[in-house]
Amino acid sequence: MSIKLKEPAQIEKMRRSGRIVRQVLDACARLAVPGASTMDLERAAERQIRDLGATPAFKGYRGYPCVLCTSVNQEIVHGIPSARRLLKAGDIVSIDCGVVLDGYYADAAITVPVEDTSPKLQKLMQVTREALYQAIEQARVGNSLGDLSSAVQQHVEANGFSIVREFVGHGIGTELHEEPQVPNFGRRGDGLPLLEGMVLAIEPMVNAGRPGARLLNDNWTAVTEDGSYSAHFEHCVAVTKNGPLILTE
């Protein structure tokens, strides 16, 4: 396994990419209203990415057709935007975006409510987001990957939800996906030691029901096996001598 450690100047380039991702996600969140299609979000995102001087990271990656992944309700990840998929009040939608700028990638995701959602779905989103930040807090020199993974799992399961195991986070840098893989489940102290200069895309995917996932016929969209709703949050985080540095804030 080859881990590519980043110098501070490289991390700063990734932070510039990360700022663009955050601007795009914030804009898409405002567009996620009843009656909007997921393709409306897609078109706005692509226009903004190019206006900001970056290149979409996902479009064309392994044949993926869009710049966003938009995963609604029981869709976990990799939902393909569509003009036919209209958002309605009470939905939740996960919006995942990546860009490359000056050769460096950034990747982040949020899950947002479409108008009012049920208290259970509000809790699902809140717990998933909290689990992400608990993992980020563990992204320190001398800790292990298992410290991140177990932080996610313990918080999620203590709140009555389940961790998706088929999909994991990843290293990121001059490629969208680098080593190591970053699971959202595990034991403290297990796995690779965290080194200064690692940059990790940490991304809890959490189901309201059981943890199982299956792939739809489009060979991209992953959904929950039991039809329960799912939430997804992601940040790119650098391990620095001064602690975790979120690059997509």
C-alpha positions as CSV (number, residue, x, y, z in Angstrom):
1,M,0.0,0.0,0.0
2,S,1.5,3.3,-1.1
3,I,0.4,6.3,1.0
4,K,1.1,9.7,-0.6
5,L,2.0,12.2,2.1
6,K,1.4,15.9,1.3
7,E,3.6,18.9,1.9
8,P,1.9,22.0,3.4
9,A,1.9,23.7,0.0
10,Q,0.1,20.7,-1.5
11,I,-2.4,20.8,1.3
12,E,-3.0,24.5,0.7
13,K,-3.8,23.7,-3.0
14,M,-6.3,21.0,-1.8
15,R,-7.9,23.6,0.5
16,R,-8.5,25.9,-2.5
17,S,-10.2,23.0,-4.3
18,G,-12.1,22.3,-1.1
19,R,-13.4,25.8,-0.9
20,I,-14.9,25.4,-4.3
21,V,-16.6,22.2,-3.3
22,R,-18.1,23.9,-0.3
23,Q,-19.5,26.8,-2.3
24,V,-21.1,24.4,-4.7
25,L,-22.6,22.3,-2.0
26,D,-24.0,25.4,-0.2
27,A,-25.6,26.6,-3.4
28,C,-27.1,23.1,-4.2
29,A,-28.5,22.9,-0.6
30,R,-30.4,26.2,-1.3
31,L,-31.8,24.7,-4.5
32,A,-33.1,21.5,-2.9
33,V,-36.8,22.6,-2.6
34,P,-40.0,20.9,-3.5
35,G,-40.5,20.6,-7.2
36,A,-36.8,21.0,-8.1
37,S,-35.3,18.1,-10.0
38,T,-32.0,16.6,-9.1
39,M,-30.9,17.6,-12.6
40,D,-31.6,21.2,-11.6
41,L,-28.9,20.8,-8.9
42,E,-26.6,19.1,-11.4
43,R,-26.8,21.9,-14.0
44,A,-26.3,24.6,-11.4
45,A,-23.3,22.8,-9.9
46,E,-21.6,22.2,-13.2
47,R,-22.0,25.9,-14.2
48,Q,-20.6,27.1,-10.8
49,I,-17.6,24.7,-10.9
50,R,-16.6,25.9,-14.3
51,D,-17.2,29.6,-13.4
52,L,-14.9,29.1,-10.4
53,G,-12.1,27.8,-12.7
54,A,-12.2,24.2,-11.6
55,T,-13.0,20.9,-13.3
56,P,-15.6,18.4,-12.1
57,A,-14.0,15.4,-10.6
58,F,-16.8,12.9,-11.0
59,K,-18.0,13.4,-14.6
60,G,-16.4,10.8,-16.8
61,Y,-14.8,9.0,-13.8
62,R,-15.1,5.3,-14.6
63,G,-17.9,6.4,-17.0
64,Y,-20.0,8.3,-14.4
65,P,-22.2,10.8,-16.4
66,C,-22.6,13.7,-14.0
67,V,-20.7,16.2,-11.8
68,L,-22.8,15.5,-8.7
69,C,-24.2,12.4,-7.0
70,T,-27.7,13.1,-5.7
71,S,-29.0,10.3,-3.5
72,V,-32.6,10.7,-2.3
73,N,-34.2,9.0,0.7
74,Q,-33.4,5.3,0.6
75,E,-30.5,5.9,-1.9
76,I,-27.2,5.7,0.0
77,V,-24.6,7.0,-2.5
78,H,-24.0,7.5,-6.2
79,G,-27.5,8.5,-7.2
80,I,-27.4,9.9,-10.8
81,P,-29.1,13.3,-11.3
82,S,-32.3,13.1,-13.4
83,A,-34.8,15.6,-14.8
84,R,-37.5,13.1,-13.9
85,R,-36.5,12.9,-10.2
86,L,-38.5,15.7,-8.5
87,L,-37.9,16.5,-4.9
88,K,-40.8,16.7,-2.6
89,A,-41.4,18.0,0.9
90,G,-40.2,15.5,3.5
91,D,-37.5,14.1,1.3
92,I,-33.8,14.1,2.3
93,V,-31.1,14.3,-0.4
94,S,-27.5,13.6,-0.2
95,I,-25.4,15.8,-2.5
96,D,-21.8,14.6,-3.2
97,C,-19.4,16.8,-5.2
98,G,-15.8,16.6,-6.2
99,V,-13.5,19.0,-8.1
100,V,-9.9,19.2,-9.3
101,L,-8.1,22.5,-9.4
102,D,-4.4,22.9,-10.3
103,G,-4.1,19.1,-10.2
104,Y,-5.4,18.6,-6.7
105,Y,-8.8,17.0,-5.8
106,A,-11.3,17.7,-3.1
107,D,-14.5,15.8,-2.3
108,A,-17.3,16.4,0.1
109,A,-21.0,15.5,0.8
110,I,-23.9,16.8,2.7
111,T,-27.4,15.5,3.4
112,V,-30.1,18.2,3.4
113,P,-33.9,18.1,4.2
114,V,-36.4,19.2,1.6
115,E,-38.6,21.5,3.6
116,D,-39.9,19.8,6.8
117,T,-38.7,16.3,7.5
118,S,-39.7,14.0,10.3
119,P,-37.9,14.1,13.7
120,K,-36.4,10.7,13.0
121,L,-34.9,11.9,9.8
122,Q,-33.6,15.0,11.4
123,K,-32.0,12.8,14.0
124,L,-30.5,10.6,11.3
125,M,-28.9,13.6,9.6
126,Q,-27.7,15.1,12.9
127,V,-26.1,11.8,14.1
128,T,-24.4,11.2,10.8
129,R,-22.9,14.7,10.8
130,E,-21.8,14.4,14.4
131,A,-20.2,11.0,13.7
132,L,-18.2,12.7,10.9
133,Y,-16.9,15.3,13.3
134,Q,-16.1,12.8,16.0
135,A,-14.0,10.9,13.4
136,I,-12.3,14.1,12.3
137,E,-11.3,14.8,15.9
138,Q,-9.4,11.5,15.8
139,A,-7.4,12.5,12.7
140,R,-4.2,13.2,14.7
141,V,-0.6,12.1,14.3
142,G,-0.1,9.0,16.4
143,N,-3.7,7.8,16.3
144,S,-4.7,4.9,14.0
145,L,-7.3,4.5,11.2
146,G,-9.3,2.4,13.6
147,D,-9.6,5.3,16.0
148,L,-11.5,7.2,13.2
149,S,-13.5,4.2,12.2
150,S,-14.6,3.2,15.7
151,A,-15.6,6.8,16.6
152,V,-18.1,6.8,13.7
153,Q,-19.4,3.3,14.5
154,Q,-19.9,3.9,18.2
155,H,-21.7,7.2,17.8
156,V,-24.0,5.9,15.1
157,E,-24.9,2.6,16.8
158,A,-25.4,4.2,20.2
159,N,-28.1,6.3,18.6
160,G,-29.9,3.3,17.1
161,F,-28.8,3.6,13.5
162,S,-26.5,1.4,11.4
163,I,-23.3,1.8,9.4
164,V,-23.1,1.0,5.7
165,R,-20.1,-1.4,5.2
166,E,-20.0,-1.8,1.5
167,F,-18.7,1.8,0.9
168,V,-15.9,3.5,2.7
169,G,-13.8,6.7,2.7
170,H,-10.5,7.1,1.1
171,G,-7.2,8.9,0.7
172,I,-7.3,11.8,-1.8
173,G,-4.7,14.1,-3.4
174,T,-3.6,14.2,-7.0
175,E,-6.1,11.4,-7.6
176,L,-9.7,11.3,-6.5
177,H,-9.2,7.9,-4.7
178,E,-5.9,7.1,-3.1
179,E,-4.8,4.7,-0.4
180,P,-5.8,4.1,2.4
181,Q,-9.4,3.1,2.6
182,V,-11.2,4.6,5.6
183,P,-14.0,2.4,6.9
184,N,-16.8,3.7,9.1
185,F,-16.5,0.7,11.4
186,G,-13.7,-0.9,13.4
187,R,-11.8,-1.0,16.7
188,R,-9.7,1.6,18.4
189,G,-6.0,1.1,17.8
190,D,-6.5,-1.1,14.7
191,G,-5.2,-0.3,11.2
192,L,-2.5,2.1,9.9
193,P,-0.9,4.7,12.1
194,L,-1.9,8.2,11.0
195,L,1.1,10.3,9.7
196,E,1.6,14.0,9.2
197,G,0.7,14.8,5.6
198,M,-2.1,12.2,5.2
199,V,-5.2,13.6,3.6
200,L,-8.4,11.5,4.1
201,A,-11.9,11.8,2.7
202,I,-13.9,10.7,5.8
203,E,-17.5,9.9,4.8
204,P,-20.0,8.2,7.2
205,M,-23.0,6.6,5.4
206,V,-25.7,5.8,7.9
207,N,-29.0,3.9,7.5
208,A,-32.1,4.5,9.6
209,G,-32.8,0.8,9.4
210,R,-30.5,-2.2,8.8
211,P,-27.0,-1.8,7.3
212,G,-27.4,-3.8,4.1
213,A,-27.0,-2.2,0.7
214,R,-27.7,-3.2,-2.9
215,L,-26.9,-1.8,-6.3
216,L,-29.6,-0.7,-8.8
217,N,-29.6,-1.7,-12.5
218,D,-27.8,1.5,-13.5
219,N,-24.7,0.0,-11.8
220,W,-24.1,3.2,-9.8
221,T,-27.0,3.9,-7.4
222,A,-26.7,2.1,-4.0
223,V,-29.9,1.8,-2.0
224,T,-30.7,0.3,1.4
225,E,-31.9,-3.3,1.3
226,D,-34.7,-2.7,3.6
227,G,-36.0,0.6,2.1
228,S,-35.0,2.7,5.1
229,Y,-33.6,6.2,4.5
230,S,-29.9,6.9,4.5
231,A,-27.7,9.9,5.2
232,H,-24.2,10.8,4.0
233,F,-21.7,13.5,5.1
234,E,-18.1,13.9,4.0
235,H,-15.1,16.1,4.5
236,C,-11.5,16.0,3.3
237,V,-9.2,16.3,6.3
238,A,-5.4,16.7,6.5
239,V,-3.5,15.2,9.4
240,T,-1.1,18.0,10.5
241,K,1.3,18.4,13.4
242,N,-1.2,20.9,14.8
243,G,-4.2,18.5,14.6
244,P,-6.9,17.8,12.0
245,L,-7.4,20.4,9.3
246,I,-10.7,20.3,7.4
247,L,-10.1,21.3,3.8
248,T,-13.7,21.4,2.6
249,E,-15.2,23.7,5.3
